[in-house]
């Protein structure tokens, strides 16, 4: 049993890394594709809306597919679609066409994230150890590698050739890892222990304790609040992915390679934060980790937005990555603890609504005010996530039945 769970953890880690690698490869070529399509900042923002719109629109459908075919099969299928879909953006010549093809890419991106997180929550339940941040660390590591590769080839390969290479690599990994994933059945959680969990403990799904004692109505409210926390931070992740390179290039006159490296710095910091996420959760607990992460990201993004120097912006991006690193996986994982796969799907849908909101909001604010001012909204929402997490802890404690 333990060996099978270990193999499943490795294979799921590969898919999380592949997701980040492919997505970052597309992200670092956004400035080139913007020039290719001749899009204004607001038009580019609306086109980028396609990624989030496609993802959010298919998340509920993905939940149904998971119930019918299983999270493992859906993960493999959507990974193949994601790798094929990354070929489409460099073939466009207008903002409208870009937005339409990004619907397809976004549908695959959103679906694979729901499927992978559902499979990971099942594994966490079986292992009874809060390892979900390690999967998101793999996503960030894949993003760092994808962005680093993009920075290296930006001056040598066209976006079409670069993303074709990315697609071929991704499909090869999907074929290899997909066979292994489909051969491993989804794990079943062990029986719940009789002892109740502590007030701010990192409870496992199905455990007896605070999560199990909450009324169904309060569980739905908490899942919605966790989705709101995820939304605030997904807004920041999406903004960094879509606009960090443009901020360095247009606001601070950075060259193409240095501009592309901005997202690499952010992804590296997120990777480091998520690799230490399990230890952080065991030490601080979920709610305090959420509050600390939101406050750190708020301070980092203020520095990244308003620093007049490239090094200052890069330092701010790194601090933002450290702060945001564990907020999304904690929120999604906690939703899974409270309501199972339905909680994962609901919180993920709300969370990726942040990416739905982010691209057009940043684009329009950049056109009306400045890109610096637009990116400062990331700091505002990161701070809001810290406040929401603090308030959520008080609500959850108030709703827990007293013991005689």
LUMLOVEX-228062 format. One record per residue (C-alpha): x negated, y, z; residue in three letters; residue number from 1. Coordinates in pm, 1 decimal. Each point is the difference from the previous one (the first is absolute). Layout:
<atoms>
        X        Y        Z resn resi
        X        Y        Z  ala  NUM
...
</atoms>
This chain:
<atoms>
        X        Y        Z resn resi
      0.0      0.0      0.0  unk    1
   -273.9    246.4    101.3  unk    2
   -200.6    -77.5   -314.4  unk    3
    305.2     57.3   -220.3  unk    4
     69.6    334.8    167.7  unk    5
   -363.4     99.6    -49.4  unk    6
     19.5    -84.8   -371.9  unk    7
    323.5    194.6    -33.4  unk    8
   -157.3    302.6    170.1  unk    9
   -291.4     -6.6   -246.3  unk   10
    223.9    -27.8   -306.4  unk   11
    234.8    276.0    115.5  unk   12
   -303.4    219.1     69.0  unk   13
   -105.1    -47.9   -364.1  unk   14
    340.3    119.3   -123.8  unk   15
     -2.2    305.7    227.4  unk   16
   -348.4     88.6   -128.9  unk   17
    109.2    -52.8   -361.2  unk   18
    295.9    233.9     50.8  unk   19
   -225.9    275.9    131.0  unk   20
   -261.5    -58.2   -270.8  unk   21
    245.9     30.7   -288.6  unk   22
    185.1    296.2    149.7  unk   23
   -320.3    195.5     68.6  unk   24
   -123.9    -67.9   -352.1  unk   25
    306.4    177.9   -133.9  unk   26
    -24.0    279.7    256.3  unk   27
   -352.3    112.3    -86.0  unk   28
     93.4     39.3   -367.4  unk   29
    293.2    231.7     73.4  unk   30
   -200.3    317.9    -83.6  unk   31
    -97.4   -146.9   -340.1  unk   32
    354.6   -111.2    -75.7  unk   33
    128.1    343.2    109.4  unk   34
   -228.1    161.2   -258.8  unk   35
    101.7   -260.7   -258.4  unk   36
    371.8     71.5     46.5  unk   37
    -42.5    377.9     41.1  unk   38
    225.9     -5.9    307.4  unk   39
     34.6    295.6    236.6  unk   40
    -29.7    -69.8    376.6  unk   41
    378.8    -13.6     39.8  unk   42
     45.0   -219.1   -308.9  unk   43
   -272.6   -232.5    124.8  unk   44
    171.4    -14.6    338.7  unk   45
    327.0   -103.6   -162.5  unk   46
   -178.8   -260.5   -211.2  unk   47
   -174.4   -141.8    307.1  unk   48
    344.1    -26.5    155.0  unk   49
     43.9   -302.2   -226.8  unk   50
   -236.0   -209.8    214.6  unk   51
    199.2     58.1    316.8  unk   52
    341.9     -1.6   -168.3  unk   53
    -71.9   -334.7   -161.9  unk   54
   -128.7   -140.1    327.3  unk   55
    285.1    116.4    220.9  unk   56
    263.3   -104.5   -254.9  unk   57
   -124.3   -359.2     -5.6  unk   58
    -74.0    -55.0    369.2  unk   59
    352.3   -111.6     89.3  unk   60
      2.4   -230.3   -302.1  unk   61
   -333.9   -138.4    111.7  unk   62
    150.0    -95.5    335.4  unk   63
    259.6   -208.3   -182.9  unk   64
   -266.2   -165.1   -214.3  unk   65
   -199.3    -85.4    311.5  unk   66
    302.3   -164.4    161.6  unk   67
     56.4   -206.5   -314.0  unk   68
   -351.6    -87.5   -116.5  unk   69
   -218.0     72.0    303.2  unk   70
   -251.2    275.9     72.9  unk   71
   -292.7   -196.1   -143.8  unk   72
    150.9    -49.3   -345.6  unk   73
    116.9    361.6    -19.9  unk   74
   -347.0    122.1    102.5  unk   75
   -162.3   -189.8   -287.7  unk   76
    254.9    113.6   -260.1  unk   77
    -11.1    366.7     96.5  unk   78
   -381.0     -4.4     12.6  unk   79
     -6.9   -109.2   -364.4  unk   80
    248.4    275.9    -90.3  unk   81
   -207.9    259.8    186.3  unk   82
   -318.2    -95.3   -187.0  unk   83
    177.5     10.8   -335.9  unk   84
    175.5    327.7     83.5  unk   85
   -323.2    191.0     69.2  unk   86
    -72.4    -19.2   -374.3  unk   87
    294.8    225.1    -86.6  unk   88
    -83.9    353.2    136.6  unk   89
   -306.6     68.2   -223.2  unk   90
    210.3    -80.6   -307.4  unk   91
    229.8    300.4     57.2  unk   92
    -29.5    346.8   -154.5  unk   93
    267.8    194.3    188.5  unk   94
    114.6     47.9    359.7  unk   95
    337.4   -156.5    -83.1  unk   96
   -155.7   -314.2   -143.3  unk   97
   -236.4    -20.1    296.3  unk   98
    290.7     18.7    243.1  unk   99
    186.9   -277.8   -180.0  unk  100
   -289.5   -246.3     -2.0  unk  101
    -76.2     81.7    362.8  unk  102
    347.3   -128.9     85.8  unk  103
   -117.1   -345.9   -108.5  unk  104
   -331.6     30.0    181.9  unk  105
    176.3    131.7    310.4  unk  106
    254.5   -282.3     -2.1  unk  107
   -282.3   -253.1      9.4  unk  108
   -189.9    196.6    265.7  unk  109
    300.9     29.9    229.7  unk  110
    105.7   -361.2    -44.8  unk  111
   -339.7   -150.5     71.9  unk  112
    -29.5    209.0    316.0  unk  113
    331.0   -126.4    137.8  unk  114
    -85.2   -360.6    -93.0  unk  115
   -352.5     12.1    144.3  unk  116
    109.0    167.5    322.1  unk  117
    282.5   -251.0     47.7  unk  118
   -245.9   -286.7    -44.1  unk  119
   -244.5    170.0    237.7  unk  120
    266.8     55.1    267.1  unk  121
     85.2   -372.4    -16.8  unk  122
   -367.5    -80.5     48.0  unk  123
    -35.7    241.0    292.9  unk  124
    301.5   -168.2    162.0  unk  125
   -160.9   -342.6    -35.6  unk  126
   -342.9    117.9    121.8  unk  127
    138.2    213.0    285.3  unk  128
   -278.6    251.7    -49.3  unk  129
     38.5    359.4   -133.4  unk  130
   -209.0    -46.2   -315.4  unk  131
    221.7    197.4   -238.1  unk  132
   -243.3    296.9     -8.0  unk  133
   -268.3   -232.7   -139.3  unk  134
    212.3    -60.5   -311.0  unk  135
     42.2    371.4    -50.0  unk  136
   -375.3     34.9     50.8  unk  137
    -39.2   -230.8   -298.8  unk  138
    230.7    229.9   -198.3  unk  139
   -215.1    297.9     96.6  unk  140
   -320.8   -187.4    -79.5  unk  141
    141.7    -88.9   -339.9  unk  142
     92.4    365.2    -44.6  unk  143
   -350.0    110.0     90.5  unk  144
   -154.4   -244.1   -246.4  unk  145
    246.3     95.0   -272.5  unk  146
    -63.2    370.2     52.4  unk  147
   -375.3    -56.3     14.7  unk  148
      7.2   -190.6   -326.7  unk  149
    209.8    276.8   -151.2  unk  150
   -249.6    263.0    111.2  unk  151
   -283.0   -197.8   -159.9  unk  152
    168.8    -52.4   -335.9  unk  153
    186.6    333.4    -22.8  unk  154
   -269.3    156.0   -216.7  unk  155
    -60.4   -309.2   -213.0  unk  156
    333.8   -172.1    -69.8  unk  157
    327.0    145.7   -120.4  unk  158
    302.2    -51.4    228.7  unk  159
    133.1   -261.1   -244.8  unk  160
   -315.6   -212.5      6.1  unk  161
    -44.9     39.2    375.0  unk  162
    355.6   -107.2     82.7  unk  163
    -11.7   -285.1   -253.2  unk  164
   -303.8   -135.1    183.4  unk  165
    186.0     45.4    328.1  unk  166
    304.2   -188.9   -130.6  unk  167
   -205.6   -293.5   -123.6  unk  168
   -184.8    -29.4    331.0  unk  169
    327.5     22.3    190.2  unk  170
    174.3   -266.3   -206.5  unk  171
   -295.2   -233.5     48.9  unk  172
     10.9     45.2    377.3  unk  173
    377.7    -47.5      0.4  unk  174
    -27.3   -327.4   -190.7  unk  175
   -266.8   -133.7    236.3  unk  176
    145.9    116.8    332.4  unk  177
    359.7    -58.6   -110.0  unk  178
    -52.7   -375.6    -29.6  unk  179
   -134.1     -9.5    354.2  unk  180
    283.6    211.8    140.6  unk  181
    273.5   -206.2   -166.5  unk  182
   -152.4   -316.8    143.7  unk  183
     37.2    125.2    359.5  unk  184
    351.4    -11.9    151.8  unk  185
    121.8    299.3    197.0  unk  186
    -83.0    -48.7    370.5  unk  187
    261.3    -32.0    271.0  unk  188
    -51.6    188.8    327.1  unk  189
    -60.0   -211.1    310.7  unk  190
    261.3     -2.4    281.0  unk  191
     16.9    327.9    191.0  unk  192
   -167.8      9.7    342.1  unk  193
    225.5     39.1    301.8  unk  194
   -192.5    289.1    153.9  unk  195
    119.0    349.2    -96.0  unk  196
   -235.0    238.8   -176.2  unk  197
   -136.7    314.5    156.7  unk  198
    152.4    337.8    -70.9  unk  199
   -246.3    100.0   -270.1  unk  200
   -137.2   -341.5    -89.0  unk  201
    -74.5   -109.0   -351.7  unk  202
    285.7   -249.6    -19.1  unk  203
      8.1   -269.0   -263.1  unk  204
    307.7    -62.9   -211.7  unk  205
    248.1   -217.2    176.4  unk  206
   -152.8     54.4    341.0  unk  207
    221.4     24.6    304.7  unk  208
    -24.7    341.9    152.9  unk  209
     89.2    360.5    -80.5  unk  210
     66.9    -50.3   -368.7  unk  211
    225.7   -298.2     60.2  unk  212
    192.3    176.9    278.6  unk  213
    100.6    308.0   -199.6  unk  214
    358.4     22.1   -129.1  unk  215
     49.5    -43.7   -374.1  unk  216
    102.1    363.2    -48.8  unk  217
   -311.0    127.1    173.1  unk  218
   -214.1   -235.7   -207.1  unk  219
    143.5    152.1   -319.3  unk  220
    -73.9    349.6    130.8  unk  221
   -357.3    -93.2     91.3  unk  222
    -58.7   -161.1   -340.1  unk  223
    124.1    320.1   -165.3  unk  224
   -228.8    211.2    220.1  unk  225
   -294.3   -227.4    -82.4  unk  226
     85.7     46.9   -366.1  unk  227
     -8.4    377.1     55.9  unk  228
   -345.6    -27.8    158.7  unk  229
   -111.9   -208.0   -297.6  unk  230
    148.6    262.5   -234.1  unk  231
   -201.9    279.9    159.0  unk  232
   -323.6   -191.5    -38.4  unk  233
     73.8   -144.0   -344.7  unk  234
     49.4    360.2   -110.8  unk  235
   -356.5     66.8    111.4  unk  236
   -142.3   -311.4   -163.9  unk  237
    178.9     80.5   -323.8  unk  238
   -118.0    360.5      8.5  unk  239
   -360.0   -106.0     50.6  unk  240
     25.9   -252.6   -280.5  unk  241
    160.5    236.0   -248.9  unk  242
   -149.2    337.9     87.8  unk  243
   -332.7    -36.6    182.7  unk  244
   -203.8    -17.8   -321.1  unk  245
    182.4    299.8   -146.8  unk  246
    -49.1    199.5    320.2  unk  247
   -375.6    -56.7     -6.5  unk  248
    -18.9     73.2   -371.6  unk  249
    228.5    302.2    -26.8  unk  250
    -23.6    160.6    346.0  unk  251
   -368.7    -64.4     72.2  unk  252
   -147.8    -40.2   -351.8  unk  253
   -130.4   -351.4     64.8  unk  254
   -122.5   -203.6   -297.4  unk  255
    190.6   -306.9   -127.9  unk  256
   -207.4   -252.7    194.4  unk  257
     16.6    192.3    329.5  unk  258
    371.5     64.1    -47.5  unk  259
     64.1   -371.6    -47.3  unk  260
   -211.7    -72.3    308.4  unk  261
    247.0    196.2    216.1  unk  262
    248.2   -285.3     -1.9  unk  263
   -284.2   -246.1     61.8  unk  264
    -88.9    185.2    321.4  unk  265
    362.8     -8.3    109.6  unk  266
     32.0   -371.1    -85.0  unk  267
   -326.3    -82.8    180.2  unk  268
    119.9    173.9    315.4  unk  269
    333.8   -182.7    -18.4  unk  270
   -184.4   -329.2    -43.2  unk  271
   -212.9     64.0    308.9  unk  272
    305.3    104.3    200.8  unk  273
    198.2   -306.7   -102.1  unk  274
   -285.8   -242.1     60.4  unk  275
      2.8    120.1    359.9  unk  276
    380.5     10.0      9.0  unk  277
     54.5   -328.1    185.8  unk  278
   -239.2    104.1    277.7  unk  279
    164.0    344.1     12.4  unk  280
    345.8   -153.1     38.0  unk  281
   -111.3   -236.6    273.1  unk  282
   -159.6    291.8    187.2  unk  283
    253.9    280.4    -46.7  unk  284
    325.2   -170.4    -93.3  unk  285
    215.7     89.9   -297.2  unk  286
    149.7    331.4    108.9  unk  287
   -319.0    162.0    124.5  unk  288
   -180.6   -113.4   -315.4  unk  289
    272.4    162.8   -210.4  unk  290
    -20.1    329.3    191.2  unk  291
   -380.6     13.2    -11.6  unk  292
     -5.8    -82.9   -370.5  unk  293
    251.9    268.5    -92.7  unk  294
   -186.0    268.4    196.9  unk  295
   -334.9    -96.4   -153.6  unk  296
    138.6      3.0   -354.5  unk  297
    159.8    340.3     59.9  unk  298
   -332.8    154.3    104.4  unk  299
   -186.8   -169.6   -284.7  unk  300
    234.2    115.3   -271.3  unk  301
     -9.5    359.6    120.1  unk  302
   -378.2    -14.4    -41.3  unk  303
     24.6   -177.3   -336.4  unk  304
    251.4    252.3   -135.1  unk  305
   -157.7    327.0    109.4  unk  306
   -375.2    -61.1     15.1  unk  307
   -179.0    221.6   -254.8  unk  308
   -272.2   -261.3    -42.9  unk  309
      7.2   -338.8   -170.0  unk  310
   -173.3   -167.2    296.0  unk  311
    264.1    142.8    234.6  unk  312
    282.2   -129.5   -217.6  unk  313
   -163.6   -344.2    -15.5  unk  314
    -38.9     -4.0    379.4  unk  315
    365.3     93.6     33.4  unk  316
     99.5   -278.6   -240.4  unk  317
   -198.3   -248.0    209.5  unk  318
    165.3    114.8    323.0  unk  319
    340.3    -19.9   -167.5  unk  320
    -72.6   -354.7   -111.4  unk  321
    -96.7   -103.0    353.6  unk  322
    317.6    152.5    138.5  unk  323
    238.8   -146.9   -255.5  unk  324
   -175.1   -338.2     -7.4  unk  325
    221.7   -196.9    235.4  unk  326
    323.9    197.4     11.1  unk  327
    165.8   -160.7   -302.7  unk  328
    -93.1   -361.8     89.6  unk  329
    105.4     51.4    363.3  unk  330
    335.3    142.8   -107.0  unk  331
     67.9   -275.6   -254.1  unk  332
   -120.4   -272.7    235.2  unk  333
    213.6    130.5    287.5  unk  334
    303.0     11.8   -228.1  unk  335
    -66.6   -363.2    -86.0  unk  336
    -21.3    -86.4    370.0  unk  337
    334.6    165.4     64.2  unk  338
    198.9   -118.1   -303.6  unk  339
   -205.8   -251.3   -198.6  unk  340
    -26.1     26.4   -381.2  unk  341
    300.7    233.7    -11.3  unk  342
   -186.5    236.6    229.7  unk  343
   -308.3    -14.3   -222.5  unk  344
    207.2     77.6   -310.2  unk  345
    193.0    283.7    167.6  unk  346
   -305.3    168.1    149.8  unk  347
   -198.7    -48.5   -320.6  unk  348
    275.6    158.0   -208.2  unk  349
      9.8    303.4    227.7  unk  350
   -378.1      8.5     17.4  unk  351
    -50.2      2.5   -372.4  unk  352
    256.6    276.4    -12.5  unk  353
   -294.0    208.1    122.1  unk  354
   -178.4    -80.4   -323.2  unk  355
    323.2     79.3   -182.5  unk  356
      8.6    341.9    165.3  unk  357
   -372.0     73.9    -10.0  unk  358
    -97.0     29.8   -369.7  unk  359
    266.4    251.7   -108.2  unk  360
    -19.0    191.8    328.3  unk  361
   -375.7     45.8    -25.8  unk  362
     26.7     88.9   -368.8  unk  363
    267.5    266.5     45.3  unk  364
   -161.6    147.4    311.0  unk  365
   -335.0     14.8   -180.4  unk  366
    161.7    192.4   -284.7  unk  367
    193.4    236.4    226.7  unk  368
   -274.7     59.3    257.3  unk  369
   -330.1   -189.1    -29.0  unk  370
   -125.3   -355.3     12.4  unk  371
   -155.9     74.4    339.5  unk  372
    335.9    105.2    143.1  unk  373
    173.0   -297.5   -159.7  unk  374
   -242.8   -249.3    155.2  unk  375
     48.9    156.4    342.5  unk  376
    346.7   -158.4      4.1  unk  377
   -181.4   -330.7     51.3  unk  378
   -128.0    137.1    332.3  unk  379
    351.5    115.2     90.1  unk  380
    152.7   -344.0    -56.8  unk  381
   -288.1   -181.6    172.6  unk  382
     62.0    215.0    305.2  unk  383
    371.7    -74.9    -27.3  unk  384
    -71.9   -374.4     -0.9  unk  385
   -190.8     38.2    328.2  unk  386
    292.8    184.6    158.0  unk  387
    251.3   -258.0   -128.1  unk  388
   -210.1   -289.2    132.3  unk  389
    -20.5    165.2    343.4  unk  390
    375.2     54.3      9.0  unk  391
     67.0   -354.9   -125.2  unk  392
   -183.2   -147.7    296.7  unk  393
    225.6    190.2    239.2  unk  394
    312.5   -113.4   -188.1  unk  395
   -110.0   -363.8      0.9  unk  396
    -78.5      5.1    370.8  unk  397
    334.6    165.4     76.8  unk  398
    182.3   -273.0   -192.7  unk  399
   -170.4   -292.6    177.9  unk  400
    221.8   -169.4    259.4  unk  401
   -120.7     31.5    358.2  unk  402
   -102.4   -316.9    180.1  unk  403
    127.6    -73.3    344.9  unk  404
</atoms>
